[in-house]
């Protein structure tokens, strides 16, 4: 999403929101017990009352290689998860105190572009039961992504959007750009190439 966004805005940074559990393990499981079966105590895909919206500000340096960007994103995501439960109201108030409206911008980001990541194929979950999926009309574009299949090699996307301000055609264009980005990033021959190559490819496709 970061690469697609900067290809459209021409900006150095991408800004979007994602929804996550904000945890990678159960805090009440002793480390010695967890070590016996790490996968059995995986907690990142377990729903609960502490799901959080997290604001992502991603700098996309066109000269960085694809693999460097992916490693950087992984490290950043671990930090976001670690601090996901920081009180949003206090963050907004603190940022607004600087006088440039940065706190209000976070609120607008939460309403504009939204990513939620679900382990496994969409609709096929071991630990999560989807009771209802709803979207508010002010939510802009929502991207629901999933990874599953043999060796977790199948990437799936489900899109939802504000029909009053976003069309099916624009959504289809964005999906196609996301597909291009995913295919490019997962091709080993591109890992050492600068991401600017993909950004320019996406810009020419518009």
Secondary structure, 3 states (H helix, E strand, C coil): CHHHHHHHHCCCEEEEEEEECCCCECCCCCHHHHCCCHHHHECCCCCCCCCEEEEEEEECCCCCEHHHHHHHHHHHHHHHHHCCCCCHHHHHHHHHCCCCCHHHHHHHHHHHEEEEEEECCCCCCCCCCCCCCCCCCCCCEEEEEEEECHHHCEEEEEEEECCCCCCHHHHHHHHHHHHHHHHHHHCHHHCCCECHHHHHHHHHHC
